[in-house]
Amino acid sequence: MIRMEDIKQLPLEELKIRLQDAEDELSDLRFQLALHQLDDPLKVRHMRRSVARIKTVIREYELGLREAVQSQN
C-alpha cells in the first residue's frame, strides 16, 4: 500500500504510471479473490484505496490545486 505522503511527492507522470500498475494489480487481486486463491482478502480493499489516493492527487493536479513537481531524472 502506498502512503499518502509518498504519493504527494511524486510528479504527475510517475503518478499516472503508478495508477496503471495499481489498477492492474487490483484486477489481478479481484481475479484471485473470485477463484478463492487469495490468502488475504483485505489486500483488495487496500489496493482499491491506493488507487483512490492516486486518482485524488492526479485530480488535484488537473484542478490546479497542486503544482507540478519536477522529475528527479
Backbone as CSV, one residue per row, in Angstrom:
resi,resn,N_x,N_y,N_z,CA_x,CA_y,CA_z,C_x,C_y,C_z
1,MET,0.847,-1.172,0.000,0.000,0.000,0.000,0.890,1.231,0.000
2,ILE,0.511,2.217,-0.791,1.286,3.442,-0.924,0.763,4.468,0.077
3,ARG,1.699,5.093,0.789,1.301,6.104,1.765,1.019,7.430,1.065
4,MET,0.119,8.219,1.607,-0.272,9.486,1.005,0.903,10.453,0.950
5,GLU,1.788,10.429,1.945,2.949,11.324,1.948,3.844,11.029,0.748
6,ASP,3.976,9.751,0.408,4.795,9.358,-0.737,4.137,9.773,-2.051
7,ILE,2.837,9.622,-2.131,2.109,9.958,-3.353,2.199,11.450,-3.643
8,LYS,2.085,12.268,-2.614,2.083,13.716,-2.798,3.392,14.245,-3.356
9,GLN,4.480,13.507,-3.192,5.786,13.978,-3.633,6.142,13.509,-5.044
10,LEU,5.299,12.717,-5.667,5.599,12.177,-6.990,5.147,13.141,-8.092
11,PRO,5.903,13.195,-9.181,5.472,14.015,-10.322,4.272,13.372,-11.020
12,LEU,3.573,14.150,-11.809,2.342,13.699,-12.457,2.575,12.487,-13.353
13,GLU,3.664,12.469,-14.092,3.937,11.347,-14.996,4.103,10.044,-14.209
14,GLU,4.822,10.125,-13.096,5.031,8.947,-12.249,3.710,8.485,-11.636
15,LEU,2.840,9.430,-11.277,1.540,9.074,-10.713,0.702,8.291,-11.723
16,LYS,0.751,8.718,-12.970,-0.030,8.019,-13.996,0.490,6.602,-14.205
17,ILE,1.802,6.426,-14.143,2.381,5.090,-14.264,1.980,4.225,-13.075
18,ARG,2.080,4.802,-11.878,1.707,4.049,-10.666,0.219,3.705,-10.660
19,LEU,-0.615,4.613,-11.193,-2.052,4.347,-11.261,-2.326,3.140,-12.148
20,GLN,-1.695,3.089,-13.308,-1.889,1.958,-14.207,-1.441,0.654,-13.550
21,ASP,-0.283,0.687,-12.884,0.212,-0.509,-12.196,-0.740,-0.949,-11.082
22,ALA,-1.242,0.026,-10.319,-2.140,-0.303,-9.210,-3.464,-0.871,-9.717
23,GLU,-3.976,-0.315,-10.821,-5.224,-0.832,-11.374,-5.033,-2.253,-11.908
24,ASP,-3.872,-2.517,-12.519,-3.580,-3.877,-12.990,-3.505,-4.853,-11.813
25,GLU,-2.832,-4.431,-10.756,-2.716,-5.295,-9.578,-4.077,-5.531,-8.934
26,LEU,-4.912,-4.494,-8.887,-6.259,-4.641,-8.336,-7.063,-5.640,-9.153
27,SER,-6.931,-5.573,-10.464,-7.618,-6.530,-11.332,-7.163,-7.953,-11.040
28,ASP,-5.860,-8.139,-10.880,-5.322,-9.464,-10.556,-5.833,-9.960,-9.204
29,LEU,-5.872,-9.062,-8.222,-6.354,-9.452,-6.896,-7.822,-9.852,-6.930
30,ARG,-8.631,-9.116,-7.696,-10.049,-9.460,-7.805,-10.232,-10.821,-8.471
31,PHE,-9.402,-11.079,-9.473,-9.469,-12.379,-10.143,-9.103,-13.502,-9.179
32,GLN,-8.038,-13.301,-8.405,-7.632,-14.302,-7.418,-8.702,-14.499,-6.358
33,LEU,-9.350,-13.399,-5.961,-10.412,-13.486,-4.960,-11.579,-14.315,-5.494
34,ALA,-11.923,-14.127,-6.752,-13.030,-14.868,-7.349,-12.718,-16.361,-7.435
35,LEU,-11.450,-16.685,-7.614,-11.051,-18.097,-7.704,-10.690,-18.696,-6.348
36,HIS,-10.885,-17.909,-5.291,-10.572,-18.336,-3.927,-9.102,-18.700,-3.759
37,GLN,-8.232,-17.978,-4.452,-6.794,-18.206,-4.344,-6.099,-17.129,-3.521
38,LEU,-6.851,-16.146,-3.063,-6.267,-15.022,-2.339,-6.252,-15.329,-0.846
39,ASP,-5.061,-15.294,-0.247,-4.927,-15.601,1.176,-5.499,-14.495,2.057
40,ASP,-5.282,-13.238,1.654,-5.715,-12.097,2.463,-6.665,-11.223,1.641
41,PRO,-7.976,-11.383,1.834,-8.938,-10.602,1.055,-8.860,-9.097,1.325
42,LEU,-8.232,-8.698,2.420,-8.106,-7.269,2.705,-7.152,-6.573,1.739
43,LYS,-6.346,-7.345,1.024,-5.457,-6.745,0.022,-6.262,-6.003,-1.040
44,VAL,-7.445,-6.516,-1.363,-8.304,-5.860,-2.355,-8.708,-4.479,-1.843
45,ARG,-9.099,-4.389,-0.600,-9.503,-3.119,-0.017,-8.349,-2.126,0.001
46,HIS,-7.169,-2.600,0.411,-6.016,-1.715,0.479,-5.618,-1.210,-0.913
47,MET,-5.663,-2.081,-1.883,-5.289,-1.674,-3.236,-6.317,-0.711,-3.816
48,ARG,-7.594,-0.949,-3.529,-8.642,-0.050,-4.004,-8.462,1.350,-3.427
49,ARG,-8.073,1.411,-2.171,-7.836,2.707,-1.531,-6.588,3.388,-2.079
50,SER,-5.568,2.601,-2.410,-4.365,3.167,-3.017,-4.690,3.781,-4.371
51,VAL,-5.520,3.097,-5.152,-5.941,3.629,-6.446,-6.690,4.947,-6.243
52,ALA,-7.554,4.994,-5.261,-8.320,6.207,-4.988,-7.405,7.352,-4.562
53,ARG,-6.399,7.055,-3.762,-5.462,8.098,-3.334,-4.701,8.678,-4.524
54,ILE,-4.246,7.799,-5.402,-3.508,8.260,-6.579,-4.410,9.100,-7.470
55,LYS,-5.639,8.647,-7.677,-6.580,9.405,-8.507,-6.889,10.769,-7.902
56,THR,-6.942,10.842,-6.593,-7.198,12.110,-5.921,-6.090,13.108,-6.195
57,VAL,-4.842,12.684,-6.091,-3.722,13.592,-6.326,-3.663,14.001,-7.799
58,ILE,-3.939,13.061,-8.707,-3.972,13.404,-10.137,-5.050,14.454,-10.398
59,ARG,-6.183,14.299,-9.775,-7.275,15.268,-9.951,-6.884,16.635,-9.387
60,GLU,-6.147,16.655,-8.292,-5.672,17.921,-7.739,-4.755,18.638,-8.729
61,TYR,-3.920,17.879,-9.448,-3.088,18.470,-10.491,-3.961,19.071,-11.592
62,GLU,-4.988,18.334,-12.005,-5.871,18.797,-13.078,-6.612,20.063,-12.699
63,LEU,-7.010,20.175,-11.445,-7.751,21.346,-10.983,-6.845,22.529,-10.635
64,GLY,-5.544,22.289,-10.640,-4.608,23.353,-10.309,-4.420,23.547,-8.820
65,LEU,-4.875,22.626,-8.025,-4.717,22.728,-6.578,-3.320,22.309,-6.132
66,ARG,-2.618,21.619,-7.017,-1.284,21.131,-6.706,-0.360,21.526,-7.850
67,GLU,0.789,22.068,-7.501,1.762,22.458,-8.518,2.507,21.224,-9.007
68,ALA,2.867,21.225,-10.279,3.601,20.108,-10.852,4.994,20.023,-10.245
69,VAL,5.369,18.846,-9.827,6.697,18.589,-9.254,7.596,18.192,-10.400
70,GLN,8.780,18.772,-10.451,9.725,18.436,-11.500,10.274,17.038,-11.271
71,SER,10.453,16.310,-12.356,11.003,14.959,-12.276,12.442,15.006,-11.823
72,GLN,12.848,14.041,-10.993,14.189,13.989,-10.453,15.197,13.407,-11.434
73,ASN,14.720,12.870,-12.570,15.593,12.196,-13.533,16.284,13.149,-14.441
